[in-house]
Amino acid sequence: MGLRLVYDDLDLSLDLPGVPAVAEAIGMQIERCLVPGGASGFAWRLIGELTNMLDADLQPPSPQQMTIATLIAKTLNVSLPGEALRYRGCMTEFLDRYQPLLDARYPSMRGFIGSKRPGQ
């Protein structure tokens, strides 16, 4: 039994190698999802695991990054790009770009935010 991860929007798929016993168990789990209401818990657990497996730059920004970026955007009156709200790598680029401007304009905030941002 083969497993395949499919992304319909871009017509992409990835064949997953697997141990037969694990593949069989996954098949059984998917069959359970066919029962009304059976997919909800498994689907959310699967999404959580897939998110954790993403490369670091593709993971969602940390709560600390979101807080700092929101403060920077409001204080410097700059827009926070949608990509920065979705991807940690883009958020890091935003913070790397604007934190020095914030530090230069408001030196007293430097200790509040710190030079090392959590969640990188």
Backbone as CSV, one residue per row, in Angstrom:
resi,resn,N_x,N_y,N_z,CA_x,CA_y,CA_z,C_x,C_y,C_z
1,MET,0.856,-1.172,0.000,0.000,0.000,0.000,0.899,1.232,0.000
2,GLY,0.671,2.109,-0.954,1.455,3.321,-1.023,0.701,4.496,-0.440
3,LEU,1.455,5.448,0.029,0.862,6.681,0.562,1.322,7.836,-0.310
4,ARG,0.431,8.769,-0.514,0.750,9.922,-1.338,0.133,11.158,-0.701
5,LEU,0.935,12.194,-0.579,0.460,13.492,-0.109,0.141,14.304,-1.365
6,VAL,-1.085,14.797,-1.471,-1.537,15.476,-2.683,-1.924,16.912,-2.352
7,TYR,-1.452,17.834,-3.196,-1.831,19.244,-3.095,-2.540,19.600,-4.395
8,ASP,-3.857,19.572,-4.367,-4.661,19.749,-5.573,-4.500,21.120,-6.219
9,ASP,-4.372,22.172,-5.423,-4.320,23.528,-5.976,-3.193,23.699,-6.987
10,LEU,-2.062,23.049,-6.744,-0.923,23.167,-7.657,-0.669,21.881,-8.429
11,ASP,-1.578,20.928,-8.318,-1.447,19.642,-8.997,-0.089,19.000,-8.687
12,LEU,0.235,18.956,-7.396,1.485,18.357,-6.932,1.177,17.164,-6.053
13,SER,2.071,16.191,-6.075,1.938,15.075,-5.142,3.323,14.587,-4.754
14,LEU,3.386,13.955,-3.604,4.637,13.424,-3.077,4.366,12.005,-2.599
15,ASP,5.046,11.040,-3.220,4.925,9.659,-2.769,5.731,9.502,-1.492
16,LEU,5.110,8.907,-0.487,5.751,8.748,0.815,6.182,7.302,1.013
17,PRO,7.475,7.102,1.292,7.900,5.744,1.602,7.348,5.373,2.971
18,GLY,7.121,4.120,3.185,6.570,3.766,4.483,6.789,2.318,4.847
19,VAL,6.670,2.069,6.102,6.717,0.722,6.638,5.316,0.149,6.460
20,PRO,5.193,-1.078,5.931,3.856,-1.628,5.669,2.899,-1.549,6.859
21,ALA,3.364,-1.831,8.054,2.468,-1.792,9.222,1.968,-0.373,9.487
22,VAL,2.838,0.612,9.294,2.434,2.006,9.508,1.453,2.429,8.418
23,ALA,1.743,2.051,7.180,0.844,2.387,6.079,-0.531,1.765,6.304
24,GLU,-0.553,0.537,6.792,-1.827,-0.127,7.071,-2.595,0.605,8.173
25,ALA,-1.886,1.009,9.216,-2.532,1.738,10.314,-3.079,3.078,9.826
26,ILE,-2.338,3.744,8.955,-2.824,5.013,8.406,-4.082,4.769,7.576
27,GLY,-4.084,3.691,6.801,-5.282,3.341,6.035,-6.478,3.118,6.938
28,MET,-6.267,2.419,8.052,-7.353,2.184,9.007,-7.839,3.501,9.606
29,GLN,-6.882,4.396,9.907,-7.251,5.697,10.474,-8.099,6.486,9.485
30,ILE,-7.697,6.453,8.216,-8.455,7.178,7.196,-9.854,6.585,7.045
31,GLU,-9.964,5.263,7.137,-11.295,4.638,7.088,-12.175,5.137,8.231
32,ARG,-11.593,5.319,9.395,-12.355,5.856,10.535,-12.857,7.267,10.245
33,CYS,-12.104,7.991,9.441,-12.491,9.363,9.106,-13.733,9.409,8.226
34,LEU,-14.056,8.296,7.589,-15.232,8.255,6.720,-16.531,8.225,7.505
35,VAL,-16.449,7.891,8.788,-17.622,7.905,9.664,-17.971,9.367,9.933
36,PRO,-19.242,9.747,9.855,-19.601,11.149,10.117,-19.008,11.652,11.439
37,GLY,-18.288,12.760,11.349,-17.661,13.356,12.528,-16.345,12.716,12.905
38,GLY,-15.934,11.680,12.197,-14.718,10.967,12.565,-13.436,11.640,12.131
39,ALA,-13.508,12.527,11.156,-12.295,13.122,10.598,-11.777,14.305,11.395
40,SER,-12.623,14.950,12.149,-12.263,16.218,12.772,-11.000,16.140,13.624
41,GLY,-10.982,15.262,14.604,-9.824,15.181,15.497,-8.566,14.772,14.773
42,PHE,-8.661,13.761,13.928,-7.490,13.299,13.183,-6.972,14.392,12.261
43,ALA,-7.876,15.060,11.560,-7.464,16.105,10.621,-6.704,17.219,11.341
44,TRP,-7.197,17.647,12.500,-6.515,18.720,13.237,-5.171,18.253,13.775
45,ARG,-5.090,17.009,14.239,-3.800,16.482,14.707,-2.809,16.387,13.550
46,LEU,-3.296,15.948,12.393,-2.434,15.826,11.219,-1.915,17.196,10.785
47,ILE,-2.787,18.187,10.767,-2.359,19.544,10.398,-1.305,20.057,11.373
48,GLY,-1.509,19.810,12.663,-0.519,20.233,13.657,0.829,19.580,13.426
49,GLU,0.824,18.288,13.141,2.082,17.579,12.891,2.745,18.059,11.609
50,LEU,1.968,18.258,10.559,2.538,18.747,9.302,3.140,20.139,9.481
51,THR,2.472,20.987,10.233,3.001,22.326,10.496,4.332,22.246,11.225
52,ASN,4.425,21.370,12.214,5.675,21.216,12.965,6.805,20.681,12.100
53,MET,6.480,19.981,11.029,7.494,19.383,10.168,7.984,20.330,9.078
54,LEU,7.324,21.449,8.889,7.746,22.407,7.865,9.129,22.957,8.182
55,ASP,9.870,23.352,7.141,11.125,24.062,7.363,10.830,25.293,8.215
56,ALA,11.799,25.699,9.002,11.594,26.785,9.969,11.073,28.066,9.319
57,ASP,11.570,28.408,8.130,11.142,29.660,7.500,9.703,29.605,6.994
58,LEU,9.145,28.405,6.849,7.768,28.259,6.381,6.767,28.087,7.512
59,GLN,7.257,27.960,8.729,6.360,27.835,9.876,5.734,29.196,10.181
60,PRO,4.616,29.188,10.884,4.002,30.471,11.257,4.914,31.254,12.204
61,PRO,4.813,32.577,12.182,5.601,33.380,13.119,5.230,33.044,14.559
62,SER,6.191,33.240,15.446,5.918,33.004,16.865,5.046,34.136,17.406
63,PRO,4.362,33.889,18.519,3.569,34.970,19.129,4.432,36.191,19.471
64,GLN,5.665,35.954,19.910,6.554,37.073,20.238,6.883,37.885,18.988
65,GLN,7.146,37.193,17.876,7.421,37.910,16.637,6.215,38.751,16.219
66,MET,5.030,38.189,16.365,3.816,38.921,15.990,3.656,40.180,16.838
67,THR,3.914,40.053,18.135,3.792,41.195,19.038,4.779,42.291,18.664
68,ILE,6.034,41.905,18.453,7.069,42.887,18.118,6.779,43.531,16.768
69,ALA,6.398,42.731,15.780,6.124,43.269,14.447,4.939,44.231,14.469
70,THR,3.917,43.904,15.231,2.757,44.788,15.344,3.163,46.116,15.969
71,LEU,3.978,46.058,17.005,4.474,47.278,17.644,5.293,48.109,16.659
72,ILE,6.180,47.454,15.928,7.008,48.160,14.945,6.124,48.802,13.877
73,ALA,5.169,48.045,13.346,4.305,48.566,12.281,3.519,49.789,12.751
74,LYS,2.971,49.712,13.962,2.195,50.843,14.487,3.090,52.036,14.796
75,THR,4.236,51.768,15.406,5.124,52.852,15.826,5.751,53.564,14.638
76,LEU,6.174,52.794,13.623,6.830,53.387,12.456,5.846,53.709,11.332
77,ASN,4.568,53.371,11.544,3.540,53.605,10.533,3.902,52.946,9.196
78,VAL,4.267,51.660,9.273,4.557,50.875,8.075,3.580,49.703,8.032
79,SER,3.335,49.219,6.831,2.417,48.081,6.717,3.169,46.780,6.979
80,LEU,2.456,45.862,7.551,2.991,44.538,7.863,2.531,43.608,6.746
81,PRO,3.451,43.131,5.902,3.052,42.313,4.754,2.328,41.031,5.167
82,GLY,1.394,40.620,4.343,0.651,39.394,4.604,1.551,38.178,4.727
83,GLU,2.614,38.131,3.918,3.540,37.003,3.986,4.217,36.937,5.345
84,ALA,4.494,38.093,5.931,5.132,38.118,7.253,4.188,37.585,8.321
85,LEU,2.897,37.759,8.106,1.915,37.243,9.062,1.735,35.731,8.932
86,ARG,2.160,35.175,7.795,1.985,33.737,7.558,3.262,32.923,7.729
87,TYR,4.417,33.501,7.425,5.656,32.723,7.382,6.736,33.339,8.260
88,ARG,7.367,32.505,9.058,8.400,32.959,9.984,9.586,33.585,9.255
89,GLY,9.968,33.033,8.106,11.091,33.598,7.355,10.814,35.020,6.900
90,CYS,9.618,35.257,6.384,9.238,36.611,5.954,9.120,37.547,7.149
91,MET,8.643,37.023,8.274,8.552,37.829,9.490,9.952,38.240,9.944
92,THR,10.898,37.313,9.883,12.273,37.617,10.274,12.847,38.712,9.382
93,GLU,12.568,38.643,8.075,13.032,39.687,7.156,12.425,41.040,7.519
94,PHE,11.136,41.056,7.848,10.478,42.301,8.250,11.146,42.869,9.499
95,LEU,11.356,42.014,10.495,11.961,42.475,11.744,13.396,42.939,11.523
96,ASP,14.152,42.216,10.698,15.533,42.615,10.406,15.580,43.966,9.696
97,ARG,14.580,44.231,8.879,14.552,45.490,8.136,14.161,46.674,9.013
98,TYR,13.133,46.495,9.854,12.562,47.641,10.563,13.028,47.818,12.002
99,GLN,13.539,46.779,12.630,13.989,46.945,14.021,15.098,47.999,14.138
100,PRO,16.105,48.010,13.228,17.123,49.069,13.333,16.534,50.478,13.209
101,LEU,15.505,50.639,12.378,14.860,51.951,12.260,14.161,52.333,13.556
102,LEU,13.517,51.359,14.174,12.858,51.606,15.458,13.894,51.959,16.519
103,ASP,14.996,51.198,16.551,16.056,51.458,17.531,16.656,52.847,17.343
104,ALA,16.840,53.264,16.076,17.427,54.580,15.807,16.465,55.707,16.177
105,ARG,15.198,55.494,15.906,14.208,56.541,16.150,13.807,56.619,17.618
106,TYR,13.748,55.476,18.276,13.309,55.407,19.674,14.304,54.574,20.485
107,PRO,15.465,55.125,20.799,16.486,54.357,21.518,15.999,53.813,22.860
108,SER,15.054,54.496,23.480,14.569,54.040,24.787,13.797,52.727,24.682
109,MET,13.308,52.380,23.494,12.564,51.129,23.321,13.490,49.939,23.108
110,ARG,14.767,50.198,22.884,15.714,49.123,22.581,15.732,48.070,23.677
111,GLY,15.725,48.475,24.917,15.726,47.514,26.018,14.417,46.761,26.136
112,PHE,13.329,47.410,25.741,12.013,46.773,25.817,11.899,45.624,24.819
113,ILE,12.369,45.864,23.609,12.250,44.855,22.557,13.455,43.930,22.554
114,GLY,14.622,44.460,22.773,15.825,43.636,22.769,16.354,43.430,21.367
115,SER,17.635,43.118,21.295,18.239,42.911,19.985,18.033,41.492,19.486
116,LYS,17.829,40.554,20.385,17.558,39.168,19.993,16.063,38.953,20.033
117,ARG,15.485,38.605,18.900,14.055,38.367,18.839,13.760,36.900,19.073
118,PRO,12.831,36.577,19.958,12.463,35.183,20.174,11.728,34.620,18.967
119,GLY,11.795,33.315,18.817,11.040,32.654,17.776,11.752,32.532,16.455
120,GLN,13.025,32.876,16.410,13.751,32.757,15.142,14.312,31.375,15.005
